[in-house]
Amino acid sequence: MEEKTKTIMQGRLSGTQRNRFPRLLDMMYTPAELAKEIGFNRRQVYRVYVKLGCPHEYSNNGRKLMINGKAFREWYQETYKKV
């Protein structure tokens, strides 16, 4: 039986935003830093990407969400394949 993959539209980035992916380094970003670097709203990280399984961790005190730039880029490209 053919397996259908679900196309995710919520959180999909524009071409200009995707072209900014090479700027993301192999370092930890806060949601605000990541959003500023790529060009979307900080709340999109919490409302869309974390809920969809974006790789993230919390800082030492457990209060600040941190996302590795390289891991986010790879996760996004795998999750939001071309349609």
C-alpha positions, 0 to 999 in steps of 0.5 A: 500500500502506498504511504501518503506523506502529509504536507505541512503548510503552517510554518513554511518559509519563503524563498528569501527566508530559506536563502538565509539558512547558510547564515545559521551556524553550528551554535545555540540560538534563542528563539528571538535570535533565530527568528531575527537571523531568518526573518520571521516572528519569534512566536512562530518557533513556539507555536509551530516548530517546537510543536512539530518536533524541532530539535531544541533544549533548555539552558542550564537553569531550565528557563531558556529555550535554545536551538542549534542553528545547524540542527534546525536547518537540517530538521527544517529541510527534512520536515518541509520537503519541496512539494 
